[in-house]
Amino acid sequence: MGLFKMSDGETFAFSADIQQLMGLIINTFYSNKEIFLREIISNASDALDKIRYKSITHPEELESEPKLFIKIIPDKSNNTLTIWDSGIGMSKTDLVNNLGTIARSGTKQFVEAIAAGADISMIGQFGVGFYSAFLVADKVQVISKRNEDDQYVWESTAGGTFSVVKDETNERIPRGTKVVLYLKEDQLEFLEERKLKDIIKKHSEFIGFPIELLVEKTEEKEVTESEDETKKEEKKDEEKKDEEKKDEEKKNDEDAKIEDVKEEEEKKKEKKKKKIKEVKHEYEQINKNKPIWMKKPSEVSKEDYASFYKTLTNDWEEHLAVKHFSVEGQLEFKALLFVPKRAPFDMFETRKKKNNIKLYVRRVFIMDDCEELIPEYLGFIRGVVDSDDLPLNISRENLQQNKILKVMKKNIVKKCLEMFSELAENKEDYKKFYEQFSKNVKLGIHEDSTNRAKLADFLRYSTSKSGEEMASLKDYIGRMKPEQKEIYYITGESKSTVANSPFLEALKKRDYEVIYMVDPIDEYAIQQLKEYEGKKLRSCTKEGLTFDESEEEKKKLEEEKAKFEPLCKLIKDILGDKVEKVVPSTRVVDSPCVLVTGEYGWTANMERIMKAQALRDASMSSYMVSKKTMEINPKHPIVIELKKKADADGSDKTVKDLVWLLYETALLTSGFSLDDPAQFGTRIHRMIKLGLSIEDDDQKEDEPMPPLQEVKKDEEAAAPTTKMEEVD
C-alpha cells in the first residue's frame, strides 16, 4: 500500500506492523463481522458523552450543534456506510494520536498482554474496536471537527500508513465525527436496511442517544392527470349531462337534477387526479426502547415490564415474575430478571444456549451467552445485566475469565432465589412456576452446594397425606409425629406405584407421612440433599430404616430373628449371590417379603433409570448396583408355612420352587426388573395349570427340575394348597 498523496496532507507510518495487527483482530478476536457497527456506535456514544459532560461547565460548547445524535447513512451508489455523530470531535493531533495508539504500543506487547489474560481497556476516542471497521471495509475515512480546530480527514487502507489532511472538499460538520467505510465487494449486505436495523437492535438498542438510520420510504401521492385526458373526460361528462337533463325535465324534479349535477362534478374532480409512487429518504430512529433497568423500580409500571419482556424475548405471553435491582459498592451493576410463564421446549438440550441473560456494558450489548453469568440450572431466567465496571475492549468475547463476573453471578443467583421466595407467597403462581421449572430447582440442589439449603425450601412433593395438593419439606416437618426423627421418602416410577408399595406398610401402620418422589431427577437431587432443617432424609427402600421400639418389641424381634434364622440361611443358600443376606423385616406388614438395597448404592428406581441411559457406562453399573437384602415378614402366613416345610425337609423341591417364586415377585414389587422373565413366566404358567388341575405330562425329558412329588389322595382334601405350591 503506497503513501496517500493529498494536498497539504501528511502521511504517517504506523509505528508497528499494521498488517500483523489487522490479522490479529480479524482472525483471532472477532468471529462475526457485524460487531464493527457495535464498536463504532459505542465510540460515537463515548464522544457524545464527552461533549455532554463538557457542556455542564462550558454550555457554549454545544452551541455549534445543540442536537446530540448518531446517524447511520448507507449509500448503495458508492458502496459506503457512514456513521456520523455530533460528539466532541477530534483535532488533527487527536486523529494522529488516537488512531495510532495501538500501532504505537506495538503489536508484540499487545499480543503478549492479551495472551496473559489482561483486560486492556482502550481509553480515548477510539480503541482497538475502531480497527474492526477493516473487517468489512478496504478503505476507511474519518472526517472530524472539534470546536477549537479545523475539519480534518484521516484515511487508511489498512496498509502500514495513514494520512491526515485538512478537509477542503467534504461537507462541513458543525461539530463531531463521520466514519466513512468503503465496503468490500463481499460485504455489501451491510448496506441493506433490514440488516442494519437488526444489528443496531441487537447490539446498540439501549444506547442513551438517538440512533437514526437513513431509510428509503415509498409513498403514494395523488397528482393531476394530463390536459388531454381531462378534456376527453369533460366532453364525455357534457354528453352524459345532456341526456340526463332530458330525463330530468320529463320527471320535472328540479331538486334531484341539482343533486345529480353536483355528484357528476365531484366525480369529474376525482377523475382528474391519479396516484403515483414517490420514493423519499428520511431518518428513522431505531433505538426507541429506553433502558428501563436504568430507572428506579418504583418508576416502572407492570405494563412497562410486560412490554419490555415481550420485546426482549419475543414471547407472546407476559412474564410470571420479575426482579429489578441494582448492586452498589465496590462493584456496581443493574439487572432486570424475568421468570417466563412456560419452560422452553429445548430447555435441557445440550447444544442450545446455556442462558438467556443479555450482558450490557454501559448500555452497549456485549453477549447473550456468557456462561459465567448464571448457573445452568437457572438457564430459563430471561433478562438483562448492565455493568459499568466491565471493560469495553477487545477481549469482550473472552469475558469468562473476568473476576467481576464471579461477583455478579453470586448476586444474580441470590436475587433469583429471592424472586422464587416472592413467587412462593402466591400459591397459584408458584404452582404454575413449579409445574414448569421443578426440574431446574432439583438440578440446582444437585449442582449448587452453596445454595442447596435455600433451594430445598422450593421443593414440592405429593405425600401419603397431602392428597391432590403438593407439600413442601417445611409442611412435612410441621406434620411430623413427636417421636419421628427422620423424613421418610420413597422413589419410584409413578405416584400410584409408590403409593401401593410394600415398603410403606409399616410406616402407614405407624401413621408416618411418606414423601413420593417420582421424577427421575429426584434420584440425583436426593443424593446431595442429605438432610433438611436438621432432619435426615431416609429412603424407605434402603437399609437402615429403623423405628423407636419398646423393650418388649425389641425382645420379640430378637426371638423372631433366632426363630427364623434357619429359614433365612436356607433362602440365602437357594438364591446364592442374587441376595447378599436374608433377614426378618420390620418394614412390611401385609407382604411376605421385599428386596431392599444398600444405604449408599442405587435404589431399584435409580437402577431402572441408569439402564435406560442410551450412552451409559456399563462398568459404572457394576459397582453402583447395590447388593440386595431380602427382608421376610415373620408374621405372614406364606412365610410361616414355608418355615414349617423347610423345618420338615430342607431339601424339599417345593421349598426351592417357592423361594424362587417369592424372590421374583419381590423383585417386581420392589421396583426391580426380572433377570429372566421367561423363567418367571414358566413358573406362573405351571402354577395356573396346577390350579386348573391340568396334568403337566408334556414335560421335557431333559428338564433339570425333577417331577413334582405325588401327594396321597387323602392328603389332597386336607391340604388343597399343596399342589398350588408345587411350582416348577
Secondary structure, 3 states (H helix, E strand, C coil): CCCCCCCCCEEEECCCCHHHHHHHHHHHHCCCCCHHHHHHHHHHHHHHHHHHHHHHHCHHHHCCCCCCCEEEEEECCCCEEEEEECCCCCCHHHHHHHCCHHHHHCHHHHHHHHHCCCCCCCCCCCCHHHHHHHHCEEEEEEEEECCCCCEEEEEECCCCEEEEEECCCCCCCCCEEEEEEEECHHHHHHHCHHHHHHHHHHHCCCCCCCEEEEEEEEEEEEEECCHHHHHHHHHHHHHHHHHHHHHHHHHCCHHHHHHHHHHHHHHHHHHCEEEEEEEEEEEEECCCCCCHHHCCHHHCCHHHHHHHHHHHHCCCCCCCEEEEEEECCCCCEEEEEEECCCCCCCCCCCCCCCCEEEEEECCEEEECCCCCCCCHHHCCCEEEEEECCCCCCHHHHHHHHCHHHHHHHHHHHHHHHHHHHHHHCCHHHHHHHHHHHHHHHHHHHHHCCCCHHHHHCCCCEEECCCCCCCECHHHHHHCCCCCCCEEEEEECCCHHHHHCCHHHHHHHHCCCCEEEECCHHHHHHHHHCCEECCEEEEECCECCCCCCCCHHHHHHHHHHHHHCHHHHHHHHHHHHHHCCEEEECCCCCCCCEEEEECCCCCCHHHHHHHHCCCCCCHHHHHHHCCCEEEEECCCCHHHHHHHHHHHHCCCCHHHHHHHHHHHHHHHHHCCCCCCCHHHHHHHHHHHHHHHCCCCCCCCCCCCCCCCCCCCCHHHHHHCCCHHHHCCC
